[in-house]
Amino acid sequence: MTDQPAAARSPERIAIDTIRTLAMDAVQKANSGHPGTPMALAPIAHTLWTRFLRYDPYAPDWPNRDRFVLSCGHASMLLYALLHLADVQEIDADGQPTGKPAVSLDDIKQFRQMDSKTPGHPEYRMTTGVETTTGPLGQGCGNSVGMAIAARWLGETFNRDGFTLFDNDVYVICSDGDLMEGVASEAASMAGHLKLANLCWVFDSNSITIEGGTDLAFDEDVAKRFEAYGWNTIVLPDAEDTEAFAQALEQFRATDDRPTLIVVRSIIGIGFPTRAGTHKAHSDAPGEEEIRGAKRSYGWPEDAQFLVPEEAKAEVTNAVAGRGRPLREAWEATFARYREAYPDLARSLDELRRGRLPGGWEDALPTFEADEKGIASREAGGKVLNAIAAHAPWLIGGAADLSPSTKTEIKDAPSLEAASPGGRNMHFGVREHAMGAIANGIALTYLRPYTGTFMVFSDYMRPPIRLAAIMELPVIFIFTHDSIGVGEDGPTHQPIEQLAALRAIPGLDTIRPGDANEVAAAWKVALSHTHEPTALIFSRQAIPTLDRGRYASADGVEKGGYILADSDGAPEVILIGTGSELPLVAAAHEKLVAEGVKSRVVSLPSWYLFEKQDQAYRDSVLPPEVDARLAVEQGGAIGWDRYVGRSGRTIAMSTFGASAPIAKLQEKYGFTVDNVCKLARELVEQAK
């Protein structure tokens, strides 16, 4: 057996089989992974990259590049092989070239190993060329809709006659599993509504799941479903027919009034002697005999491992770079002329690409006068949003059919719709899960998105919130109706465990402001974040606006926690509050001080930020020697032990709520000044 593929085979076929054999060899060496799908999809992925994708491997952050999303992220070796064969060059966090390949052959040999650039599922920021982190099925589909929305928004906002800066397309490879997931259906429905003609999903219909054939649970006509969504649909019977697939992509490029779904029938693990077309080809190392048999069927050297023939790499690199580099260079020349013709727009685009907001937006933050009657933090949030929006033109977003309740509409701004792709108010419909995934895709395409829904529905969108944190995306998730303060709507709409669940997500800054001025400070923090998402937690009910002449400035929110009020001398008891309970503990503090109890009030709206402060600061706010601590929050008590310690107590929710007026609920569950004072006195006595 020679160490090269059989003679008289085209460079295209050699490249396709290189992708297949790299996938097999990497999975076998790692003793884990998913070889079957990369083997099946190699022909269509190769065709897409070498004949259609507008991408410069030597400038992989070119703004007008086509985006390629592998939504079925378990097939990651397909993407890693393409990045290697296309000679995509690595860039650092600032977009500067490092002089290294994004994925070297050695990286492929380290597939699924510690600190490798080829993890089990593609990870954004870890590997240049990975446009989004995928793996949880359906999420890449949702992200792609956001990318397509953002691309159209950028074109509508920045393109001018004779200056086309944005006209890129978004391509997705998705699987049976992706299209079983509800998030993909939600996202596809919205894409059809918005007529996203720059979006193409390639559906790998191999009819196999981990448990067996898809007919165990999934036998619908997917093409008809997507036709109902308003998509252009094309069905191809054979993934090996690259010319038919190329014609389908040409049809996508010619379609200007709807997104396109290309259904491709494939054989998972094609070439395996016994596993091809079965669920056994989906995952796990195939074994040496299966690999040898597959290589034999390709005319490949059976004993060669990680073989990359020169003609394979040259064929892919020359095709991708040969098309992408001239396009990128022409774009740069156009942008240079654009900079002279439209200097303000060019400056805005520069800022947007760097993740910056225009200077002066912080000056627009409102301040709120003391008011005992107060204002709901959702109302204050809406006022702050609109004050900022006038100075932050690429801040866009909306709610899951709840903007009148969440106060997340930008006043006097158009809606983002099919006929107005440059609008700022998004209408996600009752699609919380897709809303989160779409927002992530928007954030991956330069813009600053926010979303809005009731806090109890954060459960419906937890996967994209988690992925935003993993990818370090500065998405702003607004959650209103944050507690039993929802009142008469009852326990189905009164969040209890959701706050703790959000705080548990690493890298997510969850902020629950205690009055209108803390709301403004929370928005300032959220927009200052460049590498982490923020969850803003707002109330339905009015909250008194504290007198900041009497109490400490709300600027303390920037440190996550601060001393709101104190008494003379060392405190005997510390009252800790967040959100709507902050004015409650402030009122209890006043009563305790009048009784001679040395009380301190600590506002702790962001545990995330507070834990980032040094120990000296945290100890100055919560002195370790003070054991008498009482935390008050209308949510679950989980997590508060870190701040109240073994000797402290909480007034929190240990059950679900009830349907009743808010005053009755507060009395029933102990959220009253009298109860706070009672427990505080007991803690002081206990500490003596």
KEDRENTI-228532 format. One line per 3 residues: number of its first residue (from 0); their letters; for each residue x, y, z of C-alpha. Coordinates in nm, 2 decimals. Layout:
BEGIN
NUM	a	X Y Z | ... $
This chain:
BEGIN
0	mtd	0.00 0.00 0.00 | 0.14 0.34 -0.09 | 0.13 0.64 0.14 $
3	qpa	-0.07 0.84 -0.11 | -0.43 0.81 -0.24 | -0.49 0.61 -0.56 $
6	aar	-0.38 0.77 -0.88 | -0.62 0.93 -1.13 | -0.84 1.09 -0.87 $
9	spe	-0.93 1.45 -0.89 | -0.79 1.70 -0.63 | -1.15 1.77 -0.53 $
12	ria	-1.21 1.40 -0.44 | -0.88 1.38 -0.26 | -0.97 1.68 -0.06 $
15	idt	-1.31 1.54 0.03 | -1.16 1.21 0.14 | -0.89 1.40 0.34 $
18	irt	-1.17 1.56 0.54 | -1.32 1.22 0.60 | -1.00 1.04 0.70 $
21	lam	-0.89 1.32 0.93 | -1.22 1.29 1.11 | -1.18 0.92 1.15 $
24	dav	-0.82 0.94 1.26 | -0.88 1.22 1.51 | -1.17 1.05 1.67 $
27	qka	-0.99 0.72 1.69 | -0.68 0.88 1.85 | -0.90 1.07 2.11 $
30	nsg	-1.10 0.75 2.16 | -1.41 0.97 2.16 | -1.60 1.20 1.91 $
33	hpg	-1.84 1.18 1.62 | -1.68 1.06 1.29 | -2.00 0.97 1.10 $
36	tpm	-2.14 1.31 1.02 | -1.81 1.47 0.90 | -1.76 1.17 0.67 $
39	ala	-2.11 1.21 0.53 | -2.10 1.59 0.49 | -1.75 1.62 0.35 $
42	pia	-1.87 1.66 -0.02 | -2.12 1.93 0.05 | -1.90 2.12 0.30 $
45	htl	-1.61 2.11 0.05 | -1.84 2.24 -0.22 | -1.97 2.52 -0.01 $
48	wtr	-1.63 2.63 0.10 | -1.44 2.60 -0.23 | -1.71 2.73 -0.46 $
51	flr	-1.93 2.97 -0.27 | -1.81 3.09 0.07 | -1.68 3.45 0.05 $
54	ydp	-1.41 3.42 0.31 | -1.04 3.52 0.32 | -0.84 3.27 0.53 $
57	yap	-0.57 3.54 0.57 | -0.81 3.79 0.71 | -1.07 3.58 0.89 $
60	dwp	-1.23 3.88 1.07 | -1.31 4.07 0.74 | -1.65 4.23 0.83 $
63	nrd	-1.83 4.13 0.51 | -1.73 3.77 0.51 | -1.99 3.50 0.47 $
66	rfv	-2.06 3.33 0.80 | -2.04 2.95 0.83 | -2.22 2.79 1.13 $
69	lsc	-2.19 2.42 1.21 | -2.50 2.39 1.42 | -2.45 2.02 1.47 $
72	gha	-2.14 2.10 1.67 | -2.07 1.73 1.75 | -1.94 1.71 1.39 $
75	sml	-1.66 1.95 1.48 | -1.39 1.76 1.29 | -1.57 1.87 0.97 $
78	lya	-1.50 2.23 1.06 | -1.15 2.17 1.19 | -1.05 1.99 0.88 $
81	llh	-1.19 2.27 0.66 | -1.00 2.53 0.86 | -0.68 2.34 0.83 $
84	lad	-0.72 2.27 0.45 | -0.81 2.63 0.38 | -0.50 2.75 0.57 $
87	vqe	-0.71 2.99 0.79 | -0.47 3.20 0.99 | -0.50 3.26 1.36 $
90	ida	-0.58 3.61 1.50 | -0.57 3.72 1.86 | -0.84 3.89 2.07 $
93	dgq	-0.76 4.22 1.90 | -0.80 4.08 1.55 | -0.42 4.09 1.49 $
96	ptg	-0.25 3.79 1.31 | -0.03 3.57 1.52 | 0.15 3.41 1.23 $
99	kpa	0.02 3.07 1.32 | -0.25 2.85 1.15 | -0.58 2.85 1.32 $
102	vsl	-0.58 2.47 1.31 | -0.26 2.29 1.24 | -0.22 1.92 1.19 $
105	ddi	-0.08 1.89 1.54 | -0.40 2.06 1.67 | -0.61 1.80 1.49 $
108	kqf	-0.40 1.53 1.65 | -0.49 1.69 1.99 | -0.86 1.67 1.92 $
111	rqm	-1.06 1.68 2.24 | -0.75 1.71 2.46 | -0.68 1.96 2.74 $
114	dsk	-0.61 2.32 2.62 | -0.64 2.21 2.25 | -0.77 2.44 1.98 $
117	tpg	-0.98 2.15 1.87 | -1.23 2.08 2.15 | -1.51 1.83 2.12 $
120	hpe	-1.75 2.10 2.01 | -1.65 2.43 1.83 | -1.58 2.71 2.07 $
123	yrm	-1.60 3.08 1.98 | -1.29 3.27 2.09 | -1.09 2.95 2.13 $
126	ttg	-1.04 2.88 1.76 | -1.02 3.14 1.48 | -1.27 3.06 1.22 $
129	vet	-1.53 2.93 1.46 | -1.81 3.19 1.43 | -2.02 3.06 1.73 $
132	ttg	-2.00 2.80 2.00 | -2.23 2.51 1.90 | -2.31 2.17 2.04 $
135	plg	-2.64 2.21 2.22 | -2.85 2.13 1.92 | -3.06 2.41 1.76 $
138	qgc	-2.86 2.69 1.91 | -2.64 2.74 1.60 | -2.96 2.77 1.39 $
141	gns	-3.09 3.04 1.62 | -2.76 3.22 1.62 | -2.76 3.22 1.24 $
144	vgm	-3.09 3.40 1.23 | -2.94 3.67 1.45 | -2.63 3.69 1.22 $
147	aia	-2.86 3.73 0.92 | -3.06 4.00 1.09 | -2.75 4.19 1.19 $
150	arw	-2.60 4.16 0.84 | -2.91 4.32 0.69 | -2.92 4.58 0.96 $
153	lge	-2.56 4.67 0.89 | -2.63 4.69 0.52 | -2.93 4.91 0.57 $
156	tfn	-2.74 5.14 0.81 | -2.40 5.18 0.64 | -2.44 5.10 0.27 $
159	rdg	-2.47 5.40 0.03 | -2.50 5.43 -0.34 | -2.18 5.31 -0.49 $
162	ftl	-2.06 5.18 -0.15 | -2.18 4.83 -0.06 | -2.01 4.74 0.27 $
165	fdn	-2.24 4.46 0.38 | -2.41 4.21 0.16 | -2.28 3.88 0.31 $
168	dvy	-2.47 3.55 0.35 | -2.50 3.31 0.64 | -2.47 2.94 0.58 $
171	vic	-2.56 2.67 0.83 | -2.52 2.30 0.84 | -2.78 2.14 1.07 $
174	sdg	-2.89 1.79 1.15 | -3.20 1.59 1.22 | -3.14 1.67 1.59 $
177	dlm	-3.12 2.04 1.53 | -3.45 2.04 1.35 | -3.62 1.84 1.63 $
180	egv	-3.53 2.11 1.88 | -3.80 2.37 1.94 | -3.55 2.65 1.93 $
183	ase	-3.47 2.58 1.56 | -3.84 2.58 1.48 | -3.89 2.91 1.66 $
186	aas	-3.59 3.07 1.48 | -3.70 2.93 1.14 | -4.05 3.08 1.19 $
189	mag	-3.90 3.42 1.26 | -3.66 3.40 0.97 | -3.94 3.33 0.74 $
192	hlk	-4.14 3.61 0.88 | -3.85 3.85 0.83 | -3.78 3.71 0.48 $
195	lan	-3.41 3.67 0.55 | -3.29 3.59 0.20 | -2.93 3.60 0.31 $
198	lcw	-2.98 3.29 0.52 | -2.93 2.93 0.40 | -2.97 2.62 0.61 $
201	vfd	-2.83 2.29 0.48 | -3.02 2.01 0.65 | -2.82 1.69 0.67 $
204	sns	-3.10 1.43 0.66 | -2.92 1.11 0.74 | -3.23 0.96 0.93 $
207	iti	-3.01 0.85 1.22 | -3.01 0.94 1.59 | -2.82 0.79 1.88 $
210	egg	-3.10 0.55 1.96 | -3.15 0.43 1.61 | -3.35 0.56 1.31 $
213	tdl	-3.52 0.90 1.33 | -3.85 0.72 1.26 | -3.84 0.63 1.63 $
216	afd	-3.96 0.98 1.70 | -3.94 1.20 1.39 | -4.11 1.13 1.06 $
219	edv	-4.25 1.47 0.95 | -4.19 1.62 0.61 | -3.94 1.89 0.71 $
222	akr	-3.94 2.06 0.37 | -4.32 2.11 0.39 | -4.29 2.25 0.74 $
225	fea	-4.03 2.50 0.61 | -4.25 2.59 0.32 | -4.52 2.68 0.57 $
228	ygw	-4.27 2.90 0.75 | -4.22 3.09 0.42 | -3.89 2.93 0.32 $
231	nti	-3.76 2.84 -0.03 | -3.70 2.46 0.00 | -3.49 2.23 -0.22 $
234	vlp	-3.45 1.85 -0.17 | -3.14 1.67 -0.29 | -3.14 1.29 -0.28 $
237	dae	-2.76 1.24 -0.26 | -2.49 1.42 -0.06 | -2.23 1.28 -0.30 $
240	dte	-2.38 1.48 -0.59 | -2.18 1.79 -0.56 | -2.30 1.94 -0.88 $
243	afa	-2.66 1.92 -0.77 | -2.57 2.08 -0.44 | -2.39 2.36 -0.62 $
246	qal	-2.70 2.42 -0.83 | -2.90 2.44 -0.51 | -2.66 2.70 -0.37 $
249	eqf	-2.69 2.90 -0.69 | -3.07 2.89 -0.65 | -3.02 3.02 -0.29 $
252	rat	-2.80 3.31 -0.42 | -3.07 3.40 -0.67 | -3.35 3.40 -0.42 $
255	ddr	-3.41 3.75 -0.28 | -3.74 3.72 -0.09 | -3.70 3.44 0.16 $
258	ptl	-3.45 3.21 0.34 | -3.36 2.88 0.18 | -3.35 2.53 0.32 $
261	ivv	-3.16 2.26 0.13 | -3.25 1.91 0.24 | -2.96 1.67 0.16 $
264	rsi	-2.99 1.30 0.20 | -2.67 1.15 0.33 | -2.53 0.82 0.46 $
267	igi	-2.37 0.87 0.80 | -2.03 0.71 0.83 | -2.02 0.64 0.45 $
270	gfp	-1.74 0.39 0.38 | -1.75 0.21 0.71 | -1.79 -0.17 0.63 $
273	tra	-2.05 -0.24 0.90 | -2.14 0.09 1.06 | -2.23 0.30 0.75 $
276	gth	-2.59 0.42 0.77 | -2.64 0.30 1.12 | -2.65 0.47 1.46 $
279	kah	-2.32 0.30 1.54 | -2.15 0.55 1.30 | -2.27 0.85 1.50 $
282	sda	-2.03 0.86 1.79 | -1.74 0.69 1.96 | -1.41 0.56 1.81 $
285	pge	-1.50 0.33 1.52 | -1.20 0.09 1.57 | -0.91 0.02 1.34 $
288	eei	-1.09 -0.24 1.12 | -1.37 0.00 1.04 | -1.13 0.27 0.96 $
291	rga	-0.92 0.05 0.74 | -1.23 -0.06 0.55 | -1.35 0.29 0.50 $
294	krs	-1.01 0.41 0.37 | -1.00 0.11 0.14 | -1.34 0.21 0.00 $
297	ygw	-1.20 0.56 -0.07 | -0.89 0.43 -0.24 | -0.69 0.57 0.05 $
300	ped	-0.38 0.42 0.21 | -0.51 0.20 0.48 | -0.22 0.24 0.72 $
303	aqf	-0.17 0.61 0.67 | -0.28 0.83 0.96 | -0.35 1.20 0.95 $
306	lvp	-0.25 1.21 0.59 | -0.30 1.55 0.42 | -0.18 1.52 0.06 $
309	eea	-0.04 1.84 -0.08 | -0.29 1.86 -0.36 | -0.58 1.85 -0.11 $
312	kae	-0.46 2.14 0.09 | -0.36 2.34 -0.22 | -0.70 2.27 -0.38 $
315	vtn	-0.89 2.40 -0.08 | -0.66 2.69 0.01 | -0.64 2.82 -0.35 $
318	ava	-1.01 2.80 -0.40 | -1.11 2.97 -0.08 | -0.83 3.23 -0.08 $
321	grg	-0.84 3.28 -0.45 | -1.20 3.40 -0.43 | -1.20 3.55 -0.08 $
324	rpl	-0.88 3.76 -0.09 | -0.98 3.97 -0.40 | -1.32 4.03 -0.25 $
327	rea	-1.17 4.14 0.08 | -0.92 4.37 -0.09 | -1.19 4.52 -0.30 $
330	wea	-1.39 4.58 0.02 | -1.10 4.75 0.18 | -1.05 4.98 -0.12 $
333	tfa	-1.42 5.06 -0.11 | -1.41 5.13 0.26 | -1.11 5.36 0.21 $
336	ryr	-1.32 5.57 -0.04 | -1.62 5.55 0.19 | -1.41 5.69 0.48 $
339	eay	-1.35 6.00 0.27 | -1.71 6.03 0.15 | -1.88 5.95 0.48 $
342	pdl	-1.63 6.01 0.76 | -1.89 6.00 1.04 | -2.04 5.67 0.93 $
345	ars	-1.69 5.52 0.89 | -1.60 5.64 1.24 | -1.92 5.48 1.37 $
348	lde	-1.83 5.15 1.19 | -1.48 5.16 1.34 | -1.63 5.20 1.69 $
351	lrr	-1.88 4.93 1.63 | -1.62 4.68 1.52 | -1.42 4.75 1.83 $
354	grl	-1.72 4.69 2.05 | -1.74 5.05 2.17 | -2.04 5.28 2.21 $
357	pgg	-2.01 5.64 2.09 | -1.86 5.88 2.34 | -2.09 6.06 2.57 $
360	wed	-2.35 5.79 2.62 | -2.29 5.79 2.99 | -2.38 6.15 3.02 $
363	alp	-2.73 6.06 2.90 | -2.79 5.85 3.21 | -3.08 6.00 3.41 $
366	tfe	-3.10 6.06 3.78 | -3.42 6.02 3.98 | -3.54 6.24 4.26 $
369	ade	-3.63 6.09 4.59 | -3.99 5.97 4.59 | -4.16 5.76 4.86 $
372	kgi	-4.43 5.64 4.61 | -4.15 5.56 4.37 | -4.15 5.39 4.04 $
375	asr	-4.13 5.02 3.93 | -3.78 4.93 3.83 | -3.91 4.81 3.49 $
378	eag	-4.05 5.16 3.44 | -3.72 5.32 3.54 | -3.54 5.07 3.32 $
381	gkv	-3.75 5.18 3.02 | -3.66 5.55 3.09 | -3.29 5.47 3.11 $
384	lna	-3.30 5.26 2.80 | -3.45 5.54 2.60 | -3.21 5.80 2.74 $
387	iaa	-2.92 5.58 2.64 | -3.06 5.47 2.30 | -3.05 5.82 2.16 $
390	hap	-2.67 5.80 2.20 | -2.61 5.43 2.12 | -2.74 5.38 1.77 $
393	wli	-2.64 5.01 1.75 | -2.83 4.91 2.06 | -3.12 4.71 1.93 $
396	gga	-3.36 4.47 2.08 | -3.71 4.39 2.20 | -3.92 4.15 2.39 $
399	adl	-4.10 3.82 2.35 | -4.43 3.99 2.28 | -4.41 4.18 2.61 $
402	sps	-4.26 4.52 2.54 | -4.55 4.71 2.69 | -4.50 4.52 3.01 $
405	tkt	-4.12 4.50 3.01 | -4.08 4.86 2.90 | -3.82 4.76 2.64 $
408	eik	-3.94 4.96 2.35 | -3.72 5.24 2.21 | -3.96 5.52 2.16 $
411	dap	-3.99 5.69 1.82 | -3.77 5.42 1.66 | -3.90 5.20 1.38 $
414	sle	-3.96 4.83 1.42 | -3.72 4.58 1.26 | -3.93 4.40 1.00 $
417	aas	-3.88 4.25 0.66 | -3.95 4.59 0.49 | -3.74 4.78 0.75 $
420	pgg	-3.43 4.58 0.83 | -3.26 4.88 0.99 | -3.52 4.91 1.26 $
423	rnm	-3.43 4.90 1.63 | -3.74 4.75 1.79 | -3.75 4.38 1.75 $
426	hfg	-4.07 4.18 1.79 | -3.96 3.82 1.88 | -4.31 3.69 1.93 $
429	vre	-4.37 3.44 2.20 | -4.04 3.27 2.13 | -3.82 3.32 2.44 $
432	ham	-3.57 3.04 2.35 | -3.51 3.17 2.00 | -3.50 3.53 2.12 $
435	gai	-3.19 3.44 2.33 | -3.02 3.25 2.06 | -3.09 3.52 1.80 $
438	ang	-2.96 3.79 2.04 | -2.64 3.59 2.06 | -2.61 3.58 1.68 $
441	ial	-2.66 3.96 1.67 | -2.39 4.01 1.93 | -2.16 3.79 1.73 $
444	tyl	-2.21 4.04 1.44 | -2.10 4.36 1.62 | -2.43 4.50 1.74 $
447	rpy	-2.54 4.54 2.11 | -2.86 4.34 2.16 | -3.10 4.33 2.45 $
450	tgt	-3.40 4.11 2.51 | -3.70 4.14 2.74 | -3.94 3.90 2.91 $
453	fmv	-4.08 3.81 3.25 | -3.83 3.66 3.48 | -4.02 3.34 3.53 $
456	fsd	-3.97 3.27 3.16 | -3.59 3.29 3.19 | -3.62 2.91 3.22 $
459	ymr	-3.73 2.90 2.86 | -3.42 3.07 2.74 | -3.15 2.94 2.98 $
462	ppi	-2.94 2.76 2.71 | -2.86 3.08 2.51 | -2.80 3.27 2.83 $
465	rla	-2.55 3.01 2.93 | -2.39 3.01 2.59 | -2.36 3.39 2.60 $
468	aim	-2.16 3.36 2.91 | -1.94 3.08 2.76 | -1.88 3.30 2.46 $
471	elp	-1.83 3.62 2.66 | -2.09 3.81 2.46 | -2.22 4.14 2.60 $
474	vif	-2.59 4.06 2.55 | -2.83 4.23 2.79 | -3.11 4.01 2.91 $
477	ift	-3.39 4.21 3.08 | -3.62 4.02 3.31 | -3.91 4.20 3.47 $
480	hds	-4.19 4.09 3.71 | -3.91 3.95 3.93 | -4.08 3.82 4.24 $
483	igv	-4.39 3.74 4.43 | -4.45 4.11 4.37 | -4.63 4.00 4.05 $
486	ged	-4.92 3.95 4.29 | -5.25 3.83 4.15 | -5.10 3.64 3.86 $
489	gpt	-5.00 3.38 4.11 | -4.73 3.12 4.15 | -4.70 3.03 3.78 $
492	hqp	-4.58 3.38 3.71 | -4.40 3.45 4.04 | -4.03 3.36 4.00 $
495	ieq	-3.87 3.19 4.31 | -3.57 2.98 4.20 | -3.49 3.17 3.88 $
498	laa	-3.27 3.44 4.05 | -3.05 3.18 4.21 | -3.03 2.99 3.88 $
501	lra	-2.91 3.30 3.69 | -2.66 3.38 3.96 | -2.52 3.03 3.93 $
504	ipg	-2.42 3.08 3.56 | -2.04 3.16 3.56 | -1.96 3.48 3.38 $
507	ldt	-2.32 3.62 3.39 | -2.35 3.95 3.57 | -2.70 3.93 3.74 $
510	irp	-2.80 4.27 3.87 | -3.11 4.33 4.08 | -3.13 4.71 4.14 $
513	gda	-3.31 4.84 4.45 | -3.44 5.17 4.32 | -3.45 5.39 4.01 $
516	nev	-3.10 5.53 4.05 | -2.96 5.18 4.10 | -3.14 5.09 3.77 $
519	aaa	-2.94 5.37 3.59 | -2.62 5.24 3.75 | -2.70 4.89 3.65 $
522	wkv	-2.76 4.99 3.29 | -2.43 5.17 3.30 | -2.25 4.86 3.41 $
525	als	-2.43 4.64 3.15 | -2.32 4.87 2.86 | -1.97 4.89 3.00 $
528	hth	-1.93 4.51 2.98 | -1.75 4.40 2.67 | -1.69 4.03 2.75 $
531	ept	-1.98 3.92 2.97 | -2.36 3.92 2.94 | -2.58 4.09 3.19 $
534	ali	-2.91 4.00 3.34 | -3.11 4.30 3.46 | -3.37 4.20 3.71 $
537	fsr	-3.66 4.45 3.74 | -3.98 4.47 3.94 | -4.34 4.49 3.83 $
540	qai	-4.45 4.70 4.13 | -4.34 5.05 4.23 | -4.03 5.08 4.45 $
543	ptl	-3.96 5.39 4.66 | -3.68 5.60 4.51 | -3.43 5.65 4.79 $
546	drg	-3.31 6.00 4.90 | -2.95 5.98 4.78 | -2.87 6.29 4.99 $
549	rya	-2.95 6.08 5.29 | -2.82 5.75 5.16 | -2.51 5.65 4.97 $
552	sad	-2.48 5.71 4.60 | -2.60 5.44 4.37 | -2.26 5.44 4.21 $
555	gve	-2.18 5.17 4.45 | -2.36 4.93 4.21 | -2.05 4.93 4.00 $
558	kgg	-1.88 4.73 4.28 | -2.17 4.50 4.32 | -2.24 4.58 4.68 $
561	yil	-2.19 4.88 4.90 | -2.29 5.04 5.23 | -2.62 5.22 5.17 $
564	ads	-2.67 5.34 5.53 | -2.49 5.31 5.86 | -2.52 5.41 6.22 $
567	dga	-2.25 5.56 6.45 | -1.99 5.31 6.55 | -1.94 4.94 6.45 $
570	pev	-2.26 4.78 6.34 | -2.44 4.53 6.56 | -2.64 4.39 6.28 $
573	ili	-2.62 4.41 5.90 | -2.93 4.41 5.69 | -2.87 4.31 5.33 $
576	gtg	-3.12 4.38 5.06 | -3.16 4.37 4.68 | -3.43 4.49 4.44 $
579	sel	-3.77 4.58 4.58 | -3.66 4.47 4.93 | -3.38 4.73 4.95 $
582	plv	-3.62 5.02 5.06 | -3.78 4.77 5.30 | -3.46 4.70 5.48 $
585	aaa	-3.37 5.07 5.47 | -3.70 5.15 5.65 | -3.63 4.87 5.90 $
588	hek	-3.29 5.02 5.96 | -3.44 5.36 6.04 | -3.67 5.20 6.29 $
591	lva	-3.38 5.00 6.45 | -3.16 5.30 6.48 | -3.44 5.50 6.64 $
594	egv	-3.45 5.22 6.90 | -3.08 5.24 6.96 | -2.97 4.94 6.76 $
597	ksr	-2.65 5.00 6.56 | -2.76 4.88 6.22 | -2.60 4.88 5.88 $
600	vvs	-2.78 4.85 5.54 | -2.59 4.68 5.26 | -2.72 4.69 4.90 $
603	lps	-2.60 4.38 4.72 | -2.75 4.40 4.37 | -2.47 4.20 4.19 $
606	wyl	-2.29 3.91 4.36 | -2.09 3.88 4.04 | -1.93 4.22 4.07 $
609	fek	-1.90 4.21 4.45 | -1.69 3.89 4.43 | -1.46 4.07 4.18 $
612	qdq	-1.37 4.33 4.45 | -1.06 4.27 4.67 | -1.10 4.11 5.01 $
615	ayr	-1.03 4.44 5.19 | -1.33 4.61 5.02 | -1.56 4.32 5.08 $
618	dsv	-1.46 4.30 5.44 | -1.52 4.68 5.47 | -1.88 4.63 5.35 $
621	lpp	-1.94 4.30 5.54 | -1.70 4.30 5.84 | -1.62 3.94 5.92 $
624	evd	-1.65 4.01 6.30 | -2.02 4.09 6.26 | -2.21 3.76 6.28 $
627	arl	-2.56 3.92 6.30 | -2.66 3.94 5.94 | -3.00 3.93 5.78 $
630	ave	-3.06 3.90 5.41 | -3.40 3.99 5.27 | -3.50 3.89 4.92 $
633	qgg	-3.83 3.78 4.76 | -3.67 3.48 4.60 | -3.52 3.15 4.70 $
636	aig	-3.26 3.15 4.98 | -3.00 2.94 4.79 | -2.66 3.11 4.79 $
639	wdr	-2.72 3.36 5.06 | -2.53 3.15 5.31 | -2.21 3.29 5.17 $
642	yvg	-2.31 3.64 5.29 | -2.51 3.57 5.61 | -2.28 3.29 5.74 $
645	rsg	-2.38 3.02 5.98 | -2.52 3.27 6.24 | -2.72 3.49 6.01 $
648	rti	-3.07 3.44 5.87 | -3.27 3.51 5.56 | -3.62 3.63 5.49 $
651	ams	-3.67 3.46 5.16 | -3.90 3.22 4.98 | -3.90 2.85 5.06 $
654	tfg	-4.22 2.78 4.88 | -4.40 2.90 4.57 | -4.61 3.21 4.60 $
657	asa	-4.99 3.25 4.58 | -5.24 3.46 4.39 | -5.32 3.76 4.60 $
660	pia	-5.26 4.14 4.62 | -4.90 4.22 4.69 | -4.95 4.36 5.03 $
663	klq	-5.12 4.03 5.14 | -4.83 3.83 5.00 | -4.57 4.04 5.18 $
666	eky	-4.75 4.00 5.51 | -4.79 3.62 5.46 | -4.43 3.56 5.38 $
669	gft	-4.27 3.80 5.62 | -4.16 4.09 5.40 | -4.25 4.36 5.64 $
672	vdn	-4.06 4.62 5.84 | -4.19 4.47 6.16 | -4.07 4.12 6.08 $
675	vck	-3.73 4.25 5.96 | -3.68 4.44 6.28 | -3.80 4.14 6.49 $
678	lar	-3.55 3.91 6.34 | -3.27 4.17 6.35 | -3.32 4.22 6.72 $
681	elv	-3.31 3.84 6.77 | -2.98 3.82 6.59 | -2.84 4.10 6.80 $
684	eqa	-2.94 3.92 7.12 | -2.80 3.60 6.99 | -2.46 3.76 6.92 $
687	k	-2.42 3.90 7.27 $
